Amino acid sequence: MWLTGGQWFDVEAGTFRAGDILVERGRVAGIGAAPAAGDRIDAEGRWLLPGFIDNHVHITLDTRVAAGDNIWRDALPGAIALHAAWNAKNLLRCGVTTARDVGGWDYHEIAVREAIDAGLIEGPRLFCAGRILSITSPTSPYYPGMYEEVDGPAEVRKGARRQLAMGADLIKILATGAVNSSERERADAIQLRPDEIAAAVEIARDNATHVAAHAHATEGVRNAVLGGCRSVEHGTYASDETRRLMVERGTFLVPTFCTAHAFLKDPAFAERALPHVRERYETLEALRRDQLAKAREAGVRIAMGTDAGTPGNHCGDNMQEVVLMVEKCGFPPVDAIRCATTAGAELLERPDLGRIAEGGTADIIAVPRDPLEDIAALHEVDLVMKGGRVFRDDRA
């Protein structure tokens, strides 16, 4: 199959190039001039990009709830898995062909991953963390299907092994408190301590995978980096020192900048949230904007992640993160796109993803305008191919 007549994005050069793309057996088999005959997709007037990689989603959460206590308490059997499958389809259709789910709910997201891989339902290539490893916390009752309470290195090892036994691809830990939490939990407070983080990393390395560390407080970021976590999620209060450590250790930042924007864009929705959660979100965007600018300036490796699943932050709206990185955080469009393609592939250690190149996996999306000229074009994805299979073609 050929994609003909489009402009394809050369990630390394940072430019679009003319050329037809040959796809065979799920791979990019060549780039050049298509023959006169043969199967083809019309890409005339389209700008082709690698499928985007979102390194921070929660497909089991209901984003229509403004934040509360145990959103699935009254759920019927099957409701959570069906909701996660619906979210997965929305991710794929918006141009996210690979996603890292960093906190599911009773492993429904892993069942969805298996169904996607078997070709039974549509969705991105999923990497799942299972339950999040947390200390004994006042927030655990908020997320009883998402948190696994562990105290001390021995319990951390057991909890990490349990996630892997259930089919997790990586381990997610809470190095600090969270924003969408109980009023008695502070986002700038430490949770898992250095010896506990080291225990999680030890088990991950034993199993050829990595640890993603939720961390707001600068000390929590520092603990995660020194402990060997591959990525820091959020990094809200990081200091210059912790950013230098991230650069030295090659730790990725997954900034999830869009969470406050998504939460606050509908005032009526935000008003329904718990008051302490709403107050936290009202201060979050300015903090994250400053942190993201400083991280980029310091040379921290940044991989796109939306935190889709947080209140108002819907699966299918994922391109808002890349657009906001340009419009609010000063990223050149080419750099923001690289955060969502090559950087994400590097974080996942999947060099076959995140670029359109001969031999690479044929994950290709298209927009009708040049996103280097107008980054908002990313909201208009009209073609999605994952692994050589077309899941969306608005022209067809």
C-alpha positions as CSV (number, residue, x, y, z in Angstrom):
1,M,0.0,0.0,0.0
2,W,1.2,3.5,-0.9
3,L,0.4,6.8,0.7
4,T,0.7,9.2,-2.2
5,G,0.9,12.9,-2.8
6,G,1.5,14.1,0.8
7,Q,4.3,15.8,2.7
8,W,5.9,13.6,5.3
9,F,7.6,14.9,8.4
10,D,11.3,14.1,8.7
11,V,11.7,14.2,12.5
12,E,15.5,14.4,12.5
13,A,15.6,17.3,10.0
14,G,12.6,18.9,11.5
15,T,11.0,19.6,8.1
16,F,8.3,18.2,5.8
17,R,9.4,16.5,2.6
18,A,7.6,15.5,-0.6
19,G,7.4,11.7,-1.2
20,D,5.2,8.7,-1.4
21,I,5.4,6.2,1.4
22,L,5.2,2.4,0.8
23,V,3.8,0.3,3.7
24,E,4.2,-3.4,3.8
25,R,3.5,-5.9,6.6
26,G,3.0,-3.1,9.1
27,R,6.3,-1.4,8.3
28,V,7.5,1.5,6.2
29,A,9.1,-0.3,3.3
30,G,10.3,2.7,1.4
31,I,9.9,6.4,0.6
32,G,10.0,7.6,-3.0
33,A,7.7,7.7,-6.1
34,A,4.7,5.3,-6.2
35,P,4.2,3.3,-9.4
36,A,1.1,4.1,-11.5
37,A,-0.8,1.0,-10.3
38,G,-1.3,-0.6,-6.9
39,D,-3.2,0.0,-3.7
40,R,-2.9,3.6,-2.4
41,I,-4.3,6.1,0.0
42,D,-4.8,9.6,-1.3
43,A,-2.6,11.9,0.8
44,E,-2.7,14.9,-1.6
45,G,-2.8,18.1,0.5
46,R,-2.1,16.2,3.7
47,W,0.8,16.6,6.1
48,L,1.9,13.2,7.4
49,L,3.5,12.7,10.8
50,P,4.5,9.8,12.9
51,G,1.8,8.5,15.2
52,F,1.9,10.4,18.4
53,I,2.9,8.9,21.7
54,D,1.2,9.9,25.0
55,N,3.3,8.8,27.9
56,H,0.8,9.6,30.6
57,V,-2.9,8.5,30.4
58,H,-5.5,6.8,32.6
59,I,-8.1,5.2,30.3
60,T,-10.2,3.7,33.2
61,L,-11.1,7.1,34.7
62,D,-14.3,9.0,34.0
63,T,-13.3,12.6,33.0
64,R,-16.9,13.8,33.2
65,V,-16.6,13.6,37.0
66,A,-15.2,16.8,38.5
67,A,-13.2,14.9,41.1
68,G,-14.6,13.0,44.0
69,D,-14.5,10.0,46.3
70,N,-14.3,6.6,44.4
71,I,-16.0,7.4,41.0
72,W,-16.7,3.7,40.3
73,R,-18.3,2.8,43.7
74,D,-21.7,2.0,42.1
75,A,-20.4,0.7,38.8
76,L,-22.1,-2.3,37.3
77,P,-19.8,-5.3,36.3
78,G,-18.1,-4.6,33.0
79,A,-18.7,-0.8,33.1
80,I,-15.1,0.1,33.8
81,A,-13.7,-2.1,31.0
82,L,-16.2,-0.8,28.5
83,H,-15.4,2.8,29.5
84,A,-11.7,2.1,29.1
85,A,-12.3,0.6,25.7
86,W,-14.2,3.7,24.6
87,N,-11.4,5.9,25.8
88,A,-8.8,3.8,24.0
89,K,-10.7,4.2,20.7
90,N,-10.9,8.0,21.3
91,L,-7.1,8.0,21.8
92,L,-6.4,6.2,18.6
93,R,-8.8,8.3,16.5
94,C,-7.2,11.6,17.6
95,G,-3.8,10.4,16.4
96,V,-2.3,8.8,19.5
97,T,-1.1,5.4,18.2
98,T,0.9,4.5,21.4
99,A,0.1,5.4,25.0
100,R,1.5,4.6,28.5
101,D,-1.3,4.0,31.0
102,V,0.3,4.9,34.3
103,G,-2.5,3.9,36.7
104,G,-5.5,1.8,35.8
105,W,-8.3,0.3,37.8
106,D,-8.3,-3.3,38.9
107,Y,-6.5,-4.2,35.7
108,H,-9.4,-3.5,33.3
109,E,-6.9,-1.5,31.2
110,I,-4.7,-4.5,30.9
111,A,-7.8,-6.5,29.6
112,V,-8.4,-3.7,27.1
113,R,-4.7,-3.8,26.0
114,E,-5.0,-7.6,25.4
115,A,-8.2,-7.1,23.4
116,I,-6.5,-4.4,21.3
117,D,-3.5,-6.6,20.6
118,A,-5.8,-9.4,19.6
119,G,-7.5,-7.2,17.1
120,L,-10.9,-7.4,18.9
121,I,-11.2,-3.7,19.6
122,E,-9.6,-0.5,18.4
123,G,-7.1,1.4,20.4
124,P,-3.4,2.5,20.6
125,R,-0.5,0.3,21.4
126,L,-0.8,0.3,25.3
127,F,2.0,0.0,27.9
128,C,0.3,-0.4,31.3
129,A,1.5,0.0,34.8
130,G,-1.4,-1.7,36.6
131,R,-2.0,-0.2,40.1
132,I,0.1,2.7,41.4
133,L,2.3,1.9,44.4
134,S,1.4,4.3,47.2
135,I,2.1,4.6,50.9
136,T,-0.8,4.2,53.3
137,S,-2.7,7.3,52.4
138,P,-5.9,9.2,53.1
139,T,-6.4,9.2,49.3
140,S,-6.5,5.4,48.8
141,P,-10.3,5.3,49.4
142,Y,-10.7,7.8,46.6
143,Y,-9.0,5.3,44.2
144,P,-9.5,1.8,45.6
145,G,-9.0,0.2,42.2
146,M,-6.0,2.3,41.3
147,Y,-3.8,2.4,44.4
148,E,-1.8,-0.5,45.9
149,E,-0.7,0.5,49.4
150,V,2.9,-0.5,50.2
151,D,5.0,0.6,53.2
152,G,8.7,-0.3,53.4
153,P,11.0,-1.8,50.8
154,A,9.7,-5.4,51.3
155,E,6.1,-4.4,50.6
156,V,7.2,-2.3,47.6
157,R,9.0,-5.3,46.1
158,K,5.9,-7.5,46.6
159,G,3.6,-4.8,45.2
160,A,5.8,-4.3,42.1
161,R,5.9,-8.0,41.5
162,R,2.2,-8.3,41.9
163,Q,1.7,-5.7,39.1
164,L,4.1,-7.5,36.8
165,A,2.3,-10.8,37.6
166,M,-1.0,-9.2,36.5
167,G,0.5,-8.2,33.2
168,A,2.0,-4.7,33.8
169,D,4.6,-3.5,31.4
170,L,6.2,-1.0,33.9
171,I,5.9,0.1,37.5
172,K,4.3,3.4,38.6
173,I,5.0,4.9,42.1
174,L,3.9,7.9,44.1
175,A,7.1,9.7,45.2
176,T,4.9,12.6,46.5
177,G,1.3,13.4,47.2
178,A,-1.2,14.3,44.4
179,V,-3.5,17.2,43.4
180,N,-6.6,15.1,42.9
181,S,-6.4,13.8,46.4
182,S,-7.9,14.0,49.9
183,E,-7.7,17.3,51.6
184,R,-5.4,15.6,54.1
185,E,-2.8,14.8,51.4
186,R,-0.4,17.5,50.2
187,A,1.0,17.5,46.7
188,D,4.3,18.8,48.0
189,A,4.7,16.1,50.7
190,I,7.0,13.1,50.3
191,Q,5.4,9.6,50.0
192,L,7.7,6.7,49.0
193,R,11.2,7.3,50.4
194,P,14.6,6.6,48.8
195,D,14.9,3.0,50.0
196,E,11.4,2.3,48.9
197,I,11.9,3.9,45.4
198,A,15.1,1.9,45.1
199,A,13.2,-1.3,45.8
200,A,10.7,-0.6,43.0
201,V,13.5,0.2,40.6
202,E,15.3,-3.0,41.5
203,I,12.2,-5.1,40.7
204,A,11.7,-3.2,37.4
205,R,15.3,-3.7,36.3
206,D,15.1,-7.4,37.2
207,N,12.2,-7.6,34.8
208,A,13.8,-5.4,32.0
209,T,11.4,-2.6,32.5
210,H,11.3,0.8,34.2
211,V,9.6,3.0,36.9
212,A,7.6,6.1,36.3
213,A,7.5,8.3,39.3
214,H,4.7,10.7,40.1
215,A,6.5,13.6,41.8
216,H,5.5,17.2,42.5
217,A,7.7,18.2,45.5
218,T,11.3,18.9,44.5
219,E,12.6,16.5,47.1
220,G,10.4,13.8,45.7
221,V,11.7,14.6,42.2
222,R,15.3,14.3,43.5
223,N,14.5,11.0,45.3
224,A,13.0,9.6,42.0
225,V,16.0,10.7,39.9
226,L,18.6,9.4,42.3
227,G,16.7,6.2,42.8
228,G,16.9,5.4,39.1
229,C,13.3,6.1,37.9
230,R,13.2,6.5,34.1
231,S,10.6,9.3,34.2
232,V,9.3,11.9,36.5
233,E,5.6,12.7,36.0
234,H,4.6,16.4,36.6
235,G,7.7,17.8,38.3
236,T,5.7,20.8,39.5
237,Y,8.0,22.1,42.2
238,A,11.3,21.0,40.8
239,S,14.4,23.1,41.6
240,D,17.4,24.0,39.5
241,E,19.4,21.4,41.3
242,T,16.9,18.6,40.5
243,R,16.7,19.7,36.9
244,R,20.5,19.4,36.7
245,L,20.3,15.9,38.2
246,M,17.7,15.0,35.6
247,V,20.0,16.1,32.8
248,E,23.0,14.2,34.3
249,R,21.0,11.0,34.8
250,G,19.0,11.2,31.5
251,T,15.7,11.2,33.4
252,F,12.7,12.1,31.3
253,L,10.1,14.7,32.4
254,V,6.5,14.0,31.4
255,P,5.0,17.4,32.3
256,T,1.2,16.9,31.8
257,F,0.9,20.7,31.4
258,C,-2.7,20.6,30.0
259,T,-4.4,19.3,33.2
260,A,-5.2,22.7,34.7
261,H,-6.3,24.1,31.3
262,A,-8.6,21.1,30.8
263,F,-10.1,21.3,34.3
264,L,-10.7,25.1,34.3
265,K,-11.9,25.7,30.7
266,D,-15.5,25.0,31.8
267,P,-16.2,27.1,34.9
268,A,-19.4,25.3,35.7
269,F,-17.5,21.9,35.6
270,A,-14.8,23.3,37.9
271,E,-17.3,24.6,40.3
272,R,-18.6,21.0,40.9
273,A,-15.2,19.9,42.1
274,L,-14.2,19.5,45.7
275,P,-13.2,23.0,46.9
276,H,-9.6,22.0,47.9
277,V,-9.1,20.3,44.5
278,R,-10.4,23.4,42.6
279,E,-8.1,25.7,44.6
280,R,-5.1,23.5,43.7
281,Y,-5.9,23.6,40.0
282,E,-6.2,27.4,40.1
283,T,-2.6,27.7,41.0
284,L,-1.3,24.8,38.9
285,E,-1.1,26.2,35.3
286,A,1.3,29.1,36.1
287,L,3.6,26.7,38.1
288,R,3.7,24.1,35.4
289,R,4.3,26.8,32.7
290,D,7.3,28.1,34.6
291,Q,8.7,24.6,35.3
292,L,8.3,23.4,31.7
293,A,10.1,26.5,30.4
294,K,13.0,26.0,32.9
295,A,13.2,22.3,32.1
296,R,13.5,22.9,28.4
297,E,16.1,25.6,29.0
298,A,18.1,23.3,31.2
299,G,18.2,20.5,28.6
300,V,15.9,18.0,30.4
301,R,14.6,15.3,28.1
302,I,10.8,16.0,27.8
303,A,8.3,13.4,26.6
304,M,4.7,14.4,26.0
305,G,2.0,13.2,28.4
306,T,-1.4,14.6,28.9
307,D,-2.7,12.9,32.2
308,A,-5.9,12.2,30.2
309,G,-8.3,10.8,32.7
310,T,-8.0,13.7,35.2
311,P,-11.2,15.8,35.5
312,G,-12.2,17.5,32.2
313,N,-9.1,16.1,30.5
314,H,-10.7,13.7,28.0
315,C,-9.2,11.0,25.9
316,G,-9.4,12.3,22.4
317,D,-8.4,15.8,23.3
318,N,-4.7,14.7,23.7
319,M,-3.3,17.1,21.0
320,Q,-4.1,20.0,23.4
321,E,-0.9,19.2,25.2
322,V,1.3,19.7,22.2
323,V,-0.6,22.8,21.1
324,L,-0.4,24.4,24.6
325,M,3.4,23.6,24.7
326,V,3.7,25.9,21.7
327,E,1.0,28.5,22.5
328,K,1.6,28.9,26.2
329,C,5.1,27.6,26.9
330,G,7.1,29.0,24.1
331,F,8.1,25.7,22.4
332,P,8.9,25.9,18.7
333,P,6.4,23.6,16.9
334,V,9.1,21.2,15.8
335,D,10.3,20.7,19.4
336,A,6.8,20.1,20.7
337,I,6.2,17.5,18.0
338,R,9.4,15.8,18.8
339,C,8.3,15.5,22.4
340,A,5.3,13.6,21.2
341,T,7.2,11.4,18.8
342,T,10.9,10.6,19.1
343,A,11.2,11.5,22.8
344,G,8.3,9.3,23.6
345,A,9.8,6.4,21.6
346,E,13.1,6.9,23.5
347,L,11.4,6.8,26.8
348,L,9.7,3.5,25.9
349,E,13.0,2.3,24.3
350,R,11.1,1.6,21.0
351,P,13.3,3.0,18.2
352,D,10.8,1.6,15.6
353,L,8.3,4.2,16.8
354,G,8.1,8.0,16.6
355,R,9.5,8.5,13.1
356,I,8.6,7.8,9.5
357,A,11.6,5.9,8.3
358,E,12.3,2.8,6.3
359,G,12.1,-0.3,8.5
360,G,10.1,1.5,11.2
361,T,6.6,0.6,12.4
362,A,4.0,2.2,10.1
363,D,2.3,4.5,12.6
364,I,1.3,7.5,10.5
365,I,-1.3,10.2,11.0
366,A,-2.3,13.1,8.8
367,V,-3.6,16.7,9.2
368,P,-4.9,19.0,6.4
369,R,-2.5,21.9,7.1
370,D,1.2,22.4,8.0
371,P,1.5,22.1,11.8
372,L,4.8,23.9,11.8
373,E,3.0,26.9,10.5
374,D,-0.1,26.5,12.7
375,I,0.3,24.0,15.5
376,A,-3.5,24.0,16.0
377,A,-3.7,21.8,12.8
378,L,-3.0,18.9,15.1
379,H,-6.6,19.2,16.3
380,E,-7.7,18.2,12.8
381,V,-6.3,14.7,12.3
382,D,-8.1,13.0,9.4
383,L,-6.0,9.9,8.9
384,V,-4.8,7.4,11.4
385,M,-2.7,4.3,10.5
386,K,-1.3,2.0,13.3
387,G,1.0,-0.8,12.4
388,G,0.1,-0.5,8.7
389,R,-3.6,-0.7,9.3
390,V,-5.9,2.2,8.6
391,F,-8.3,3.0,11.5
392,R,-9.4,6.4,10.3
393,D,-9.5,8.0,6.8
394,D,-12.0,10.8,6.6
395,R,-11.7,11.0,2.8
396,A,-12.6,7.3,2.3
